[in-house]
Amino acid sequence: MFSCRILLVLLLLCILGIDVASSSSAKIGKGYRLISIENAPNGGLVGLLQVKQKNNIYGSDIPLLQLYVKHETGTRLRVHITDAKKQRWEVPYNLLPREKPPALKKISGRSSKNSYTPEAKDYAGSELIFTYTTDPFTFSVKRKSNGQTLFDSRSEESDPYSDLVFKDQYLEISTKLPKDASLYGLGENTQPHGIKLYPNDPYTLYTTDISAINLNADLYGSHPVYMDLRNVNSEASAHAVLLLNSNGMDVFYRGNSLTYKVIGGVFDFSFFSGPTPLSVVDQYTAFIGRPAAMPYWAFGFHQCRWGYHNLSVVEDVVESYKKAKIPLDVIWNDDDHMDGHKDFTLNPTNYPRPKLLAFLDKIHARGMKYIVIIDPGIGVNKSYGVYQRGLANDVFIKYGGKPYLAQVWPGALNFPDYLNPKTVEWWGDEIRRFHELVPVDGLWIDMNEASNFCTGLCTLPEGRICPNGTGPGWICCLDCKNVTATKWDDPPYKINASGIQAPIGYKTIATSAYHYNGVLEYDAHSIYGFSQSVATHKGLQGLQGKRPFILSRSTFVGSGHYAAHWTGDNKGTWDDLKYSISTMLNFGIFGIPMVGSDICGFYPAPTEELCNRWIELGAFYPFSRDHANYYSPRQELYQWKTVAISARNALGMRYKLLPYLYTLNYEAHTTGSPIARPLFFTFTNETRCYGLSTQFLLGSSLMVSPVLNKGKREVKVLFPPGSWYNVFDMTQVIVSKESHFLTLDAPLHVINVHLYQNAIIPMQRGGLISKEARMTPFTLIVTFPLGATSGEAKGNLFLDEDELPEMKLGSGYSTYVDFYATVSKGMVKVWSDVKENKFALDKGWIIEKVTVLGLKGIRGAFEINIDGNPVDDISKVEFSTTDHKNPDKLEEGRDKMKSVMVDVQGLNLPVGKNFAISWEMGIKA
């Protein structure tokens, strides 16, 4: 629905003579010189920069800047540059907590006992070195271990970019890059070339409500961070660079350089030393906030649709999933449940409260959950209590002293200002009131870029009904006039908004509107969804002591600490199926690991074959949800018999893997590690993985390789070196001596998922609802290299009372288990090390089976110990072996290795007790 809107703007801009394709590379000014520098009391450096030659391109230069540099941790370096005389806008410190630079009033250019004559010098930390030159001022960041330059702001005469530029509404800085560096991040956008940043593709960051089908355009979130992965002499290392700035920006990546052009705020860089991709994300999320803990049920399957017109339709969907034997944990409502599209209301006719409560009692008893949507805009309506209470508490964004008027689904509305503490309290109270009305299990916050169906300064004429019920609901029916009188509405530098240099106030809040304490929308625009996530999280935390679940469309740096994300309005096409992988992987790097795309596409109608392939892939998204547009045909997974088969296969495996996924959730919450991640996170030295965007890993060891093309019944898969076991048939194994592609069979109902060697993953029997699946016995899958005579495998398992607010050990309501396995000197041993065992013992979880892959079977001498005590009666324990299969076309001339899958069944090992089992390896004569 946004495509026509964009085309109209494009036409208008062309009429006005604005070149939407230009990105001038003309140099601006001569940069700054460093005129003083001194040691700060907190151990950093503070300096003064003076402009060398003033000019008026994009406005006047700020003559004097403050430079602040500090190694904030052993692996994080901060470089902060701002106006030395006047406070400038920064991402609020209470919204994203971090150390504040020295106050401006304490800085002087005069010498002191701590100051020294500016000259080129190094400032070293334990991992990174900050080096600067004085005239012009430039800086570089180097890795201490090998001297590699990670960031270099020098501009040489032949470079197509300027030295440091710092004006009120235009900031520019660049870095040189090696040509063979692989960069990732800088979102949110849909990247047609895959996960790696592609030279000369546009990267604009400004939260915008245009659908995800728009390629290389600024979408719903703003994440000004990139990871840089380099491989020098077969040694890989990674680092990340964050520019913490919420203003609109263009980032120009040319392959050998990267330039930021920002329309406000400050330069606040953080450099994360890595050196592995996993440690980069660990360091990044330690700074911006660890990903939110998700409840167990959130990893089940979710069904939604815009257009469930009444409660009976929703009831039928739930029962149809049950009848089709397709797993389903969560049923969602888009705004169909609302009274006139108004937040925190129920439609009394289509969703009468007594019937809805009875329905919720029924599904809650099964273990299912219910989530509804809320948009930020609050309808202007004298009889609407939410609006009246908001007005009374003065919670709305203002323009000219009055609440700013906009239009979204309910018609005329005002936008809450989540930067105002009073708004956060009011919002939490409205969540509480609504939860008393309807005991929802989570909230879905949408349209929070913020989206506006109108542009400019609007009024609602007396007596006009808006919308009037005819035509699409997204057509503006207010009386509006463009706001271009201020520099905030019409800045001198035009970022490539919406991919067409659209005005930055187009279809959103006017950028000269203002928030609490006079903060301009111009500055705070891209943190609107983030601030709503923070307020919503706080509101949900106060309800019955449960762990919040929030799904947000708009995100910013730190949003993952509060919310999950879906990738917005995608299309039911094969291209969109493919794009979903890159976007998902990017959000893992952004610190938002709970992410997925609308399975089968939001609109228009998908083909039956596409929906088959999409549920096969979507069953392995961290967040797995089918969602469709109001105007699309029904696409629940049971609507086609073939799709139902694929769903039972793929979701059946997902539900067996739930303990593994939930343990990855714990790791994400404690270390930031992405749930879904690119292959280079594990195989960092394998350069063929660097641009791979058609496969991914869940955790470090489980590789998903979907079919992404129409009519294909096979798939080309890259296998890094090692042994890979098919999780759907663990007798099938592929051994790769070096990274190379193999073509595998992939019939319509099959997705290839492989488990890597040296891993131990916990699985359960599965089920149709996660609550039931969670209480079934465990199986441990242990993988060794095929034919190994010595080796080690490791894995882990986290269990807790998943709806408690905190996800941690030491609460009395959690258990953590490390699993180990070795093969050595003809003996195989598998054992556990349990921490905080009470919770698992109280729940009665047991391990019923251990499957070991890749070895030579069981000869004898089988032993079991529990908590150090031998188990004498093993009469119920059964052993079986099955030969591993190497398909002939994958043999590639290798000698066939005779190895087997060993199943040890009939075990009754308490998860909450340390166990050890061992046997002599070999095949019985």
Disulfide bonds with the S-S distance in Angstrom:
Cys454-Cys476 2.03
Cys458-Cys480 2.13
Cys466-Cys477 1.86
Cys600-Cys611 1.94
